[in-house]
């Protein structure tokens, strides 16, 4: 049976994506100078990933959409404030470089929990392992190499990156291509009180 790799995420504002692209450029130079390599995500692939589903059978995608719709319709719009840069795991061998969240963190955590409950109730298998909702900027291609980025992380910890108005949740499908990762929007789910034109009801 054919399956799809899905994730639920939040799209960032253009200003935030532009700021993140500049951070990537600055960090790329630093990391190259330390003989390490990073596979950076392109600006159009910069999302706040709330939850990833394991391989989902194509007939079950409709159930995923139902679950995301249930969660979205129960949450009011909010502002997501991006700030700072971090790595995971912390220490000498990080695997992921990510942007931080300063405002809207409680809403993001609540959304993640609600998605877990709604999708599991729909019988959707979730990706195993620890997952933290975050904006991944890049993944280290040399994870076994010692790479101390603590100085860069400390310098960028409070860097303001802008804000995004969150009015919807987006269900994405990812596919691996020879040219790189392809991301496709499957459906959009407006948050409570948001109309299709972006005008909130009274």
N, C-alpha and C positions, 0 to 999 in steps of 0.2 A: 504493500500500500504506500502511495506517495505521501510524503510528509513535508511540513514547512517549518522553518525556524522563525519564531515570532518574538517580538518584544513590544511592551507598552511604554511609551515615552512622552516627553514634553518637548515641544519645539522651542528653541531659544530665539530671542529677538536678534535682528540683524546686527545691532550694535554689540551685543554680547558675543556673537560669533566672530565679529571683526576683532574684538579685543582678544579673544581666545587664539585667533590665528596669529596675532602679534606675539602672544606668549609662546606659542609653539616655535616661532622663528627664533626668538631669543634663547629658548631652552635647547633648541636643536644645535645651535652654535656651541653652547656650553658642553653638551653631551658629546658632540664630535671631538671636542678638545680633550675629552677624557676617554677616548677610544672605545666608545660604546655606540650602539645603534638603536634607534627607536622607529617603530612603524607608526607614523602620525596619522590620525584620522583627518580626512579632508573637511573643510568647513561645512559642507552640506551634510556631513554625517555626525555633526556635533549635536547630540540630544542629551537631555537628562533621562537616562534609562531607569524606569521605575521597576520593571520586572521582566524577566525573560522566561518564556515557556520552553520546555524541552521540545523535541521534534513532535509536531502536532499533525495528526492525520487530517488530510484535507477536508473530509466531511465534518470534522469537529471545529473548523474555523468559525462557523456560524455561532457555535456555543461560546467561543472566546469573545466574539463581538458582543454577544448578549451580556457576558460577565463584565466587560469593560463599560458597556452602556449603563449597567446597573450601578457601578461605582461612580461614573462621571455624573450621573443625574442626581447623586446624593451629596455632591461636593460643590461649594460655592467657588467662584473665581477668586484667585489670589495673585499676589505679586511674588515672583521668584527672584531673589537678589543673589547674584553670583559674586563670590569674592575669594581670592586666594587660590593657591595651587598646592596640591599635596601628592604623595606617592603611596602606593600600597604594594606590598606591605612596607611599613617603615623600617628603616635600617639600611644595611649595606647592599642588599640585593632586591631592589624594588622591581616589580613587574609591570605596574600601571602608573601612569601619570594622569592626574585628574584635577578638575576644577572644583572649588569648594562652594558650598551653599551657606549664605549668611542669613537670608530672610526667606521665609516660607518653608523652613525645615520641618516644622511640626506638621504642616499640611502634606508635605512630601512623604513623611514617615507614615502618616495616617492613610494616605493613598496606597502606599506599598502594602500595608497590612490588609486593607480592604480588597485589593486586587488578589492577594494570596487567598483570602477566604472565598471571594466570588468565583475565581477560576477553579479552585479545588472543588467547590460545590458543583461546578459544571463538568467535573471529571477530567480537567485539563492537567496533564503532568507538568510540574514546574521544574525548572533547571535546578539541579542539586548543587549544594555547596553554599558558601557564604555569599550573600549578595547585598551590596549597599547601593542605594540609589545615588548615582553620581554621573557627572559628565566626563567621560573618558577622552583624554586628549591624545594619548599615545600609549603603545605597549612596547616594552623593552624587547629587542630582538636578541639580546645577550643577557638573559636572566641569571646565568651562573657567574657572570663577571661581577666583581665587587664594584659598586658604583655609589659613592657617597654624594647624594644630592641635598643633604641637610642644609648646606649654606644657601642654595638656590630656593629651597622650600621656605626657609626662614625669611629670606628677603622678599618673597612673593606672598607670604601668608596672608597679609591684609590688603593685597592689591585689589582695588575695586574693579569689577569686570562688567558692571551694568545690571540691568533688571529686565525681566520678561513678564508680561501679563499672561497669566495662565488662564485660558478660557476653554480649553479642550484637552482631552487625552487622545493620543494617536496610536493606532495599532499598526505596526510595521512588520514587513517580512524581509528577511535578509537572505541573499543568495551569494555564494562564492563564485566568482568569475575569474577567468585568467587575467582580466584587466584590473581585478580588485573586487572588493565587496560591493554588492549592489543592494540598495535599500529601497523598498517600495512601500508606499502608504496603502494599506488595505482599507482602513476606515477611520473616520474622525468622530469623536463623541463629545458633544458640547457639555460643559459643566452646568450645574443647576442655575436656571434663570438667564442663560445666554441664548439668544436667538441666532438663527443662521446668519443674519446680517451683522452679528456682533453687538446688537443692542440688547441690553438687559431689560427684562420685563419689570414692571413696578411691583 
